[in-house]
């Protein structure tokens, strides 16, 4: 598995935590920034990650901003992306099992680094169940086409 990860200025600290987690899990990743403490525009980071996921260049993506909302909105504009904004472990598992989400968004101002690591670990290691859920995901794909 290869993961693209990015944050805006509001998610730099948790992005660092999640990259450490991926190193521990031996998951290959590509860091797309940002490396700044000043305000930047979240679409400039969300869209490149989403495009890499949609094209198949990477398998999954992780985005972090202050709330996760802006990143998830921007990422979901890219055809083929199913970005889930998650702030609890139950939803992290459910969105992989039921929605086959391919991008995880989180908000650094909403959750702390420990919970963010737990969410990311669950999300990264949970498989899509398929079955009845596959029909639902396929309806979304058909609508995009």
Order of alpha helices (4+ residues) and beta strands (2+ residues): beta-alpha-beta-alpha-beta-alpha-beta-alpha-beta-alpha-alpha
